[in-house]
Amino acid sequence: MSAFWWRALVPPFFIALIALLLWGVSGPLPAAIFLALGFLARVILHLRRLAALDSWLDDPATRSVPEGSGVWGEVFVRLNRMVRQQRKEREQRIAALHDMEQATSALPEGVVILGDADRIEWCNPLAELHFGLDAKRDTGQQITYLARQPEFVQYLNMHHFSEPLILRGTRQEDLVLSVKLISYGDNKKLLISRDITHMERIETMRRDFVANVSHELRTPLTVVNGFVETLNDMPSLENDMARRALQLMAEQTYRMDHLVNDLLTLSRLENSFNTLQEDTVDVCGMLRSLQREGESLSGGRHNIRLELESDSSLCGNADELRSAFANLVTNAVRYTPPGGEIVMRWQELDGQPVFSVQDSGIGIAPQHIPRLTERFYRVDRSRSRETGGTGLGLAIVKHVVNRHQARLEVTSEEGRGSTFSIVFPDKRRCPLAQEQVA
Ligand code: ADP
C-alpha cells in the first residue's frame, strides 16, 4: 500500500479503535456517538482543506499554496514545489524573452512579426519609427491598414520575396526604406525594414554627377569633333603625320562621343523618376531594320539571319528595347570573326516572348558570364576597344531588361559562340497588336 493510503487511513483507524475500546468500557451508545463525532470532525477537516485549495486556485499567481498536516500536508508540499518550479521556469522564459526583445530593439533594422492575414504580432521600436506603428495600439491590426502604399501591398501579396522592395515616403517624404519579407513557420512572416535614405542620397549624387559630367562633355566634344572633321577634309593638308594624327583624333573623339552617349543613356535608365513610357512595339519590324544595321556594321563579313517564329508585339518602350536589341546584335558582330554566322530569333518559349542573338564567335569563359553586365567589365579589353566598345552595352541591356520585368540569359562556350536571350514575361505580349499584325 502506498504512503498516501497509510497516511489517509491511520486517523480513521484510530477513531475506530478508540470507539471499540469505548464500547467495551461504556457500552455501544457512547462508542457510536464517539465514532460519529470522530468521522464528522475528519469530514470537516477535509472540507476546510478543500476550501483553502479552492480559494488558492482563484488566484494562484499571487497567493501562496495553503498549508496543512497529514495527507493534505503532503499534497500541499508537493503542490508548492511544483508551483515554485513553474514560477522559476516562467521567470527564466520572461528573462529570455526580455533579452530577445532588447537584442531585436538594438538591431539596426526594423522587425515586424506578421501572423495570419498579415496581422501585427510584435514589432521593435525601429519598425514603429519606419512604418509609424505603435506596438501597444496596433498589435493585432492588419499591417496594410497602417502602411498603405500600393507597391507595399502588392509586395506583401506576392508569394516570393527574393528581392527587397524599395519603399519611398512611408512616414516622411524623404525616407527611403529597403523592405524584405521572410516567410516562416505556419503562415507567418518576418518583415525587415532598413533605412537606406543616406545610401540612396549618395547613389543619387553619383548618378547626377555622372549625368552632369557626361552632359558637360558633350558640347566640347562636338566642337572638337567638328574641327577635326573639317581639318581632315582640308585638301591643302599634305603632311602625312598631321593627317594620321587627325585621323587618330577623329577616332578617339568618336569613341568619347559614344562613351558619353552610353553614360547618358544609363543615367536616364537609372533615374527612378523616369517611369517606363509604354507603347505597342512591332518587334518584327524593328528586328528587320536591326538586321539591316547589323549587316551594314558587318560589311558583308558575316552571315546575319533573322528567324521570326512569332508575330507577337511587345508592350514596352520602343527606344529602350531597340537600344537593348541593337547592343546584342552589335556585340555579336564585334565578337564574331569574319565568316561567322549570327542568328537573330524572335520566338515564344513556354508561352514567354524571347528575343535571342546567337553567334558563332569567340565565346566567353564561364567565370566571366556573371559579371558581363557590370559597367566597364570586359573579358578582353583590347578587343573591346579595337571594335569601338564602351564597356557599357550590356549594362544598358540589363537596365532595359529590368525595367521590362524580363531576364537576360547568357549561354556561351569559349571558341564556339554565345547566345544572349531576353526572356519577357507573358504579360508583356500585346494582344491588340497581335491582331493588327494578323
Ligand atoms: P563592350 O563595349 O566592351 O562590348 P559590353 O557591355 O557590350 O561592352 O560587353 C561586355 C563584355 O562582354 C565585352 O567586353 C565582351 O568581352 C563580352 N561580350 C559581349 N558580347 C559578346 C559576344 N557576343 N561574344 C563574346 N563576348 C561578348
Residues whose N, C-alpha, C, O or C-beta is under 5 A from the ligand:
A	BS01	ADP	N331 A332 Y335 G361 G363 I364 L372 Y377 R378 V379 D380 S384 G389 T390 G391 L392 G393 L394 A395 S418
